[in-house]
Amino acid sequence: MASSAAAPRLAIVFLSVAAFASAANMRVVDPLLVQLAARFDVTVGGASIAATAFLFANGVFVLVHGPFGDRYGKMPVVAIACLGAALCCVMSALSASLGMLTLARFLTGVASSAIIPLAIAWVGDNVSYERRQATLARFLTGQTLGLMTGAALGGALGDWLGWQSVFWVLAAIYLAAAGALAQLMRARPDIAAPGARAHGSMMAQMLGVLRRRWALTVIVVVALEGGVFWGAFTFVGADLYQRFGLGFAAIGLAVAAFAAGGFLYVTVAHHLVRLLGERGLCRWGGAGLGLAFAGMALAPSAEAEFAAIVLSGVSFYMLHNTLQTHGTQMAPEARGAGMALFALCLFLGQAIGVPIAAPVVDRWGAPPVFWAAAVFLPLLAFWFARAIGRRAPG
């Protein structure tokens, strides 16, 4: 039987593997669009519905999974979600039409949307607040590696072995995570038990979270963070192409450069948490984001912009990891519901921020939205750091 100390460490590893598959799934279809268009005799734009279906389901259905995790246990729901996502990936690999593939991708998003928010909520239930931010940073290893390799995995495997192979590999990763979590829960049933339970229906739980002033503060900040950051960062590739003439393969490295910055933060997070504390992480993260986006706007070369992108990854996760930690504490008796709202607001922020920025980019290019982010994100981070300081204990 696993020891008391070993089981939570193993749980973080297995949950991180599940998060890897979930994060990789978000971008894995992008490099396959040309192949899918040829296979199903549609335009590339028409094939993109397979990517959109996953992202939509992944953003919306998280609201369903949060209360389920609170009621039945977060880890069991994550394990079942991994199994469901694996089966849906198999369905994707076997799809004979674009409609069937789109349905399979939608269902994959429904299942996969449970994994990251409920894994974070499980950490909130099982790790003391003093250790939680460093533990969440270790969990983020899987998520950041998934974001780094998702598009590359899709492109490389799709090119070498065909587009179906990508979904077989993802199915295997999901199955491995589900099996490992099931084995761990069998050895340690206590870590699979639900935390303190909220009373009432799913809607009542959500409303209960939103009635808390601090919870509302965290949710609004993460929505603004997601909207402004991703509203600007989404157009980094277009900027590299328009100003420096980079090819699409090199532009793909921009996403990897951001995730590499996030991974760099993960490797030193336990030191930074100890040295800077939550408020310091917010301030330095905000200052780094301001410097990063100003660097993107002023970059004299593609190399300089890539350096700014790496800095944006480090800085974003300094701020976002702090927000995640507070997200786990918004409603201790309903962490699943709380993290579901957290994830939904991050998704909605992104969904709103990009279309707001798009007309500006179309008319004036990306630098104006980079400057907007360079000004707004530090102000938001410093305000949240001050709010943490003003907050009464408990």
C-alpha positions as CSV (number, residue, x, y, z in Angstrom):
1,M,0.0,0.0,0.0
2,A,1.2,3.5,-0.8
3,S,2.5,5.5,2.1
4,S,0.6,8.6,3.3
5,A,3.4,10.8,1.9
6,A,3.9,8.9,-1.3
7,A,0.3,8.8,-2.4
8,P,-0.3,12.5,-2.8
9,R,3.0,12.9,-4.7
10,L,1.9,10.0,-7.0
11,A,-1.5,11.6,-7.4
12,I,0.0,14.9,-8.6
13,V,2.1,13.0,-11.1
14,F,-0.9,11.0,-12.5
15,L,-3.1,14.1,-12.5
16,S,-0.4,16.0,-14.3
17,V,-0.3,13.3,-17.0
18,A,-4.1,13.6,-17.5
19,A,-3.6,17.4,-17.7
20,F,-0.9,16.9,-20.4
21,A,-3.4,15.1,-22.6
22,S,-6.1,17.6,-21.9
23,A,-3.9,20.6,-22.7
24,A,-2.4,18.9,-25.8
25,N,-5.9,18.2,-27.1
26,M,-6.6,21.9,-27.3
27,R,-4.2,22.6,-30.1
28,V,-3.5,19.2,-31.6
29,V,-6.0,19.5,-34.5
30,D,-4.6,22.9,-35.8
31,P,-1.7,21.4,-37.8
32,L,-3.9,18.6,-39.1
33,L,-6.4,20.9,-40.9
34,V,-4.8,20.6,-44.3
35,Q,-4.9,16.8,-44.1
36,L,-8.4,16.8,-42.8
37,A,-9.6,19.1,-45.6
38,A,-8.1,16.8,-48.2
39,R,-9.4,13.7,-46.5
40,F,-13.0,14.9,-46.2
41,D,-13.0,17.1,-49.4
42,V,-13.7,20.4,-47.7
43,T,-11.9,23.7,-47.3
44,V,-9.4,24.2,-44.5
45,G,-11.9,26.7,-43.0
46,G,-14.6,24.0,-43.2
47,A,-12.3,21.5,-41.5
48,S,-11.6,23.9,-38.6
49,I,-15.1,23.0,-37.1
50,A,-13.3,19.9,-35.6
51,A,-11.1,22.2,-33.6
52,T,-13.9,24.7,-32.7
53,A,-16.2,21.9,-31.5
54,F,-13.6,20.7,-28.9
55,L,-12.8,24.2,-27.6
56,F,-16.5,25.1,-27.2
57,A,-17.3,21.9,-25.3
58,N,-14.2,22.2,-23.2
59,G,-15.1,25.7,-22.2
60,V,-18.8,25.3,-21.4
61,F,-19.3,21.8,-19.9
62,V,-16.9,22.4,-17.1
63,L,-19.9,23.9,-15.2
64,V,-21.4,20.4,-15.1
65,H,-18.3,18.6,-13.9
66,G,-17.5,20.9,-10.9
67,P,-20.6,20.0,-8.8
68,F,-20.3,16.3,-9.8
69,G,-16.8,16.3,-8.4
70,D,-17.9,17.9,-5.2
71,R,-20.6,15.3,-4.8
72,Y,-18.9,12.1,-5.9
73,G,-15.2,12.9,-5.4
74,K,-12.9,14.8,-7.7
75,M,-10.4,12.1,-8.4
76,P,-13.0,9.5,-9.4
77,V,-14.6,12.0,-11.8
78,V,-11.2,12.8,-13.3
79,A,-10.5,9.1,-13.8
80,I,-13.9,8.6,-15.5
81,A,-13.3,11.7,-17.6
82,C,-10.0,10.3,-18.8
83,L,-11.6,7.0,-19.8
84,G,-14.4,8.9,-21.6
85,A,-11.9,11.1,-23.4
86,A,-9.9,8.1,-24.4
87,L,-12.9,6.4,-26.0
88,C,-13.8,9.7,-27.8
89,C,-10.3,9.9,-29.2
90,V,-10.7,6.4,-30.5
91,M,-13.9,7.5,-32.1
92,S,-12.0,10.4,-33.7
93,A,-9.4,8.1,-35.1
94,L,-12.1,5.9,-36.6
95,S,-14.2,8.8,-38.1
96,A,-15.2,8.3,-41.7
97,S,-16.7,11.7,-42.2
98,L,-16.1,15.3,-41.0
99,G,-19.5,15.2,-39.2
100,M,-18.5,12.1,-37.2
101,L,-15.1,13.6,-36.4
102,T,-16.7,16.9,-35.2
103,L,-19.1,15.0,-33.0
104,A,-16.2,12.9,-31.6
105,R,-14.2,16.1,-30.9
106,F,-17.1,17.7,-29.2
107,L,-17.6,14.7,-26.9
108,T,-13.8,14.7,-26.2
109,G,-14.1,18.3,-25.1
110,V,-17.1,17.4,-22.9
111,A,-15.1,14.7,-21.1
112,S,-11.7,16.5,-21.1
113,S,-13.1,19.7,-19.6
114,A,-13.4,18.0,-16.2
115,I,-9.8,17.1,-15.8
116,I,-7.8,20.3,-15.1
117,P,-10.3,22.2,-12.9
118,L,-11.2,19.1,-10.8
119,A,-7.5,18.2,-10.5
120,I,-6.8,21.7,-9.2
121,A,-9.8,21.4,-6.8
122,W,-8.4,18.0,-5.6
123,V,-5.1,19.7,-4.7
124,G,-7.1,22.3,-2.8
125,D,-8.9,19.5,-0.8
126,N,-5.7,17.6,0.0
127,V,-2.8,20.0,0.3
128,S,-2.5,22.7,3.0
129,Y,-2.7,26.3,1.8
130,E,0.9,27.0,2.7
131,R,2.1,24.3,0.3
132,R,-0.6,24.6,-2.3
133,Q,0.9,27.1,-4.7
134,A,4.1,25.2,-5.1
135,T,2.2,22.0,-5.5
136,L,-0.1,23.5,-8.1
137,A,3.1,24.7,-9.9
138,R,4.3,21.1,-10.0
139,F,0.9,20.0,-11.4
140,L,1.2,22.7,-14.1
141,T,4.2,20.8,-15.5
142,G,1.9,18.5,-17.4
143,Q,-0.4,21.3,-18.6
144,T,2.5,23.4,-19.8
145,L,4.2,20.5,-21.5
146,G,0.9,19.7,-23.2
147,L,0.6,23.2,-24.5
148,M,4.2,23.1,-25.7
149,T,3.9,19.8,-27.5
150,G,0.2,19.6,-28.6
151,A,0.7,21.4,-31.9
152,A,4.1,19.8,-32.5
153,L,2.6,16.3,-31.7
154,G,-0.2,16.8,-34.1
155,G,2.1,18.1,-36.9
156,A,4.8,15.5,-36.5
157,L,2.7,12.4,-36.0
158,G,0.2,13.6,-38.6
159,D,3.0,14.0,-41.2
160,W,4.7,10.7,-40.4
161,L,1.9,8.4,-39.6
162,G,-1.3,10.1,-40.7
163,W,-3.9,12.2,-38.9
164,Q,-5.5,9.2,-37.2
165,S,-2.3,8.3,-35.3
166,V,-2.6,11.5,-33.3
167,F,-5.8,10.4,-31.7
168,W,-4.5,6.9,-31.0
169,V,-1.6,8.4,-29.1
170,L,-3.8,10.7,-27.1
171,A,-6.2,7.9,-26.3
172,A,-3.3,5.9,-24.9
173,I,-2.2,8.7,-22.7
174,Y,-5.7,9.2,-21.3
175,L,-6.0,5.5,-20.7
176,A,-2.6,5.4,-18.9
177,A,-3.7,8.3,-16.6
178,A,-7.1,6.7,-15.9
179,G,-5.5,3.3,-15.0
180,A,-2.9,4.9,-12.8
181,L,-5.5,6.9,-10.9
182,A,-7.8,3.9,-10.5
183,Q,-4.9,1.9,-9.1
184,L,-4.0,4.7,-6.7
185,M,-7.6,5.0,-5.5
186,R,-7.8,1.3,-5.0
187,A,-4.6,1.5,-2.7
188,R,-5.7,4.7,-1.0
189,P,-9.6,5.0,-0.9
190,D,-9.3,8.0,1.4
191,I,-7.8,10.3,-1.3
192,A,-10.8,9.5,-3.6
193,A,-13.4,10.6,-1.1
194,P,-15.4,13.8,-1.7
195,G,-14.3,16.8,0.3
196,A,-16.6,18.9,2.5
197,R,-19.9,18.9,0.6
198,A,-21.9,21.9,-0.4
199,H,-25.7,21.7,0.0
200,G,-28.3,22.3,-2.7
201,S,-28.5,22.0,-6.4
202,M,-25.8,22.7,-8.9
203,M,-27.2,26.2,-9.6
204,A,-27.4,26.9,-5.8
205,Q,-23.7,25.9,-5.4
206,M,-22.7,28.2,-8.2
207,L,-24.7,31.1,-6.8
208,G,-23.3,30.4,-3.4
209,V,-19.8,30.9,-4.8
210,L,-20.7,34.1,-6.6
211,R,-22.3,35.6,-3.4
212,R,-18.8,35.6,-1.8
213,R,-17.1,38.9,-2.3
214,W,-13.6,37.5,-2.5
215,A,-14.7,34.7,-4.9
216,L,-16.3,37.3,-7.2
217,T,-13.0,39.3,-7.1
218,V,-10.9,36.3,-8.1
219,I,-13.3,35.4,-10.9
220,V,-13.4,38.9,-12.3
221,V,-9.7,39.2,-12.2
222,V,-9.1,35.9,-14.0
223,A,-11.7,36.9,-16.7
224,L,-9.9,40.2,-17.2
225,E,-6.5,38.5,-17.2
226,G,-7.6,35.9,-19.8
227,G,-9.3,38.5,-22.0
228,V,-6.5,41.0,-22.1
229,F,-3.6,38.5,-22.2
230,W,-5.0,36.1,-24.8
231,G,-6.7,39.0,-26.7
232,A,-3.2,40.3,-27.4
233,F,-1.1,37.1,-27.4
234,T,-3.3,35.4,-30.0
235,F,-2.0,37.8,-32.6
236,V,1.7,37.2,-31.9
237,G,1.9,34.8,-34.9
238,A,0.3,37.3,-37.2
239,D,2.7,40.0,-36.0
240,L,5.8,37.8,-36.6
241,Y,4.5,37.1,-40.1
242,Q,3.6,40.7,-41.0
243,R,6.6,42.5,-39.6
244,F,9.4,39.9,-39.9
245,G,8.1,37.6,-42.7
246,L,8.5,34.4,-40.6
247,G,7.2,31.2,-42.1
248,F,4.4,29.2,-40.4
249,A,6.7,26.6,-39.0
250,A,8.7,29.3,-37.2
251,I,5.5,31.0,-36.0
252,G,4.5,27.7,-34.5
253,L,7.5,27.9,-32.2
254,A,6.0,31.1,-30.7
255,V,3.5,29.0,-28.9
256,A,6.3,26.6,-27.7
257,A,8.3,29.7,-26.6
258,F,5.4,30.8,-24.4
259,A,5.0,27.4,-22.9
260,A,8.7,27.1,-22.4
261,G,8.5,30.3,-20.3
262,G,5.7,28.7,-18.3
263,F,7.8,25.5,-17.8
264,L,10.8,27.7,-16.6
265,Y,8.5,29.2,-14.0
266,V,7.3,25.7,-12.9
267,T,10.9,24.6,-12.4
268,V,11.7,27.4,-9.9
269,A,8.2,28.1,-8.5
270,H,8.9,26.6,-5.1
271,H,11.8,29.0,-4.7
272,L,9.8,32.0,-6.0
273,V,6.9,31.3,-3.7
274,R,9.1,31.2,-0.7
275,L,11.1,34.3,-1.7
276,L,8.4,36.6,-3.1
277,G,5.1,35.4,-1.5
278,E,1.8,35.7,-3.2
279,R,1.8,39.5,-3.5
280,G,5.4,39.6,-4.8
281,L,4.5,37.0,-7.4
282,C,1.6,39.1,-8.6
283,R,3.7,42.3,-8.7
284,W,6.7,40.8,-10.4
285,G,4.4,38.8,-12.8
286,G,2.5,41.9,-13.7
287,A,5.7,43.9,-14.2
288,G,7.1,41.1,-16.4
289,L,3.9,41.0,-18.5
290,G,4.2,44.8,-19.0
291,L,7.8,44.5,-20.1
292,A,7.1,41.5,-22.3
293,F,4.3,43.1,-24.2
294,A,6.2,46.3,-24.6
295,G,9.1,44.3,-25.9
296,M,6.8,42.6,-28.4
297,A,5.5,46.0,-29.6
298,L,9.0,47.5,-29.9
299,A,10.8,44.3,-31.1
300,P,13.4,45.2,-33.8
301,S,13.7,41.6,-34.8
302,A,12.0,38.2,-34.6
303,E,14.6,37.1,-32.1
304,A,13.8,40.0,-29.8
305,E,10.1,39.2,-30.0
306,F,10.8,35.5,-29.2
307,A,12.7,36.6,-26.0
308,A,9.7,38.7,-25.0
309,I,7.4,35.7,-25.6
310,V,9.4,33.6,-23.2
311,L,9.3,36.4,-20.6
312,S,5.5,36.5,-21.1
313,G,5.2,32.8,-20.3
314,V,7.2,33.1,-17.1
315,S,5.3,36.2,-16.0
316,F,1.8,35.0,-16.9
317,Y,2.2,31.9,-14.8
318,M,3.5,33.9,-11.9
319,L,0.3,35.8,-11.8
320,H,-2.0,32.9,-13.0
321,N,-0.7,30.4,-10.5
322,T,-1.5,32.8,-7.7
323,L,-5.0,33.3,-9.1
324,Q,-5.4,29.5,-9.3
325,T,-4.3,29.1,-5.6
326,H,-6.9,31.6,-4.5
327,G,-9.4,29.9,-6.8
328,T,-9.1,26.7,-4.8
329,Q,-9.9,28.6,-1.6
330,M,-13.0,30.6,-2.9
331,A,-15.4,28.0,-1.5
332,P,-13.7,25.2,0.4
333,E,-17.0,23.2,0.7
334,A,-17.6,23.4,-3.1
335,R,-14.2,23.6,-4.7
336,G,-15.3,21.7,-7.8
337,A,-18.0,24.3,-8.4
338,G,-15.6,27.1,-7.6
339,M,-12.9,25.9,-10.0
340,A,-15.6,25.3,-12.7
341,L,-16.6,29.0,-12.5
342,F,-12.9,29.9,-12.5
343,A,-12.3,27.9,-15.6
344,L,-15.4,29.2,-17.3
345,C,-14.6,32.8,-16.7
346,L,-11.1,32.3,-18.0
347,F,-12.6,30.8,-21.2
348,L,-15.2,33.6,-21.5
349,G,-12.5,36.2,-21.1
350,Q,-10.5,34.7,-24.0
351,A,-13.6,34.3,-26.1
352,I,-14.5,38.0,-25.6
353,G,-10.9,39.4,-25.7
354,V,-9.9,38.1,-29.1
355,P,-12.8,39.5,-31.1
356,I,-12.4,42.9,-29.4
357,A,-8.7,43.0,-30.4
358,A,-9.2,41.6,-33.9
359,P,-10.5,44.8,-35.6
360,V,-7.7,46.8,-34.1
361,V,-5.2,44.3,-35.4
362,D,-6.8,44.3,-38.9
363,R,-6.6,48.1,-39.1
364,W,-3.3,49.0,-37.3
365,G,-1.5,45.7,-36.7
366,A,-0.7,43.9,-33.4
367,P,1.5,46.5,-31.6
368,P,-1.5,48.7,-30.4
369,V,-3.0,45.6,-28.6
370,F,0.4,44.7,-27.3
371,W,0.7,48.2,-25.8
372,A,-2.8,47.9,-24.3
373,A,-1.8,44.7,-22.6
374,A,1.5,46.2,-21.5
375,V,-0.4,48.9,-19.6
376,F,-3.5,47.0,-18.3
377,L,-2.0,43.7,-17.1
378,P,0.5,45.3,-14.6
379,L,-2.3,47.5,-13.2
380,L,-4.5,44.5,-12.8
381,A,-1.7,42.4,-11.1
382,F,-0.7,45.3,-8.8
383,W,-4.4,45.8,-7.9
384,F,-4.9,42.1,-7.1
385,A,-1.7,42.1,-5.0
386,R,-3.1,45.0,-3.0
387,A,-6.5,43.2,-2.7
388,I,-4.7,40.2,-1.2
389,G,-3.0,42.4,1.3
390,R,-6.3,44.1,2.3
391,R,-8.2,40.8,2.6
392,A,-9.0,39.8,6.2
393,P,-7.6,36.5,7.3
394,G,-9.9,33.5,6.6
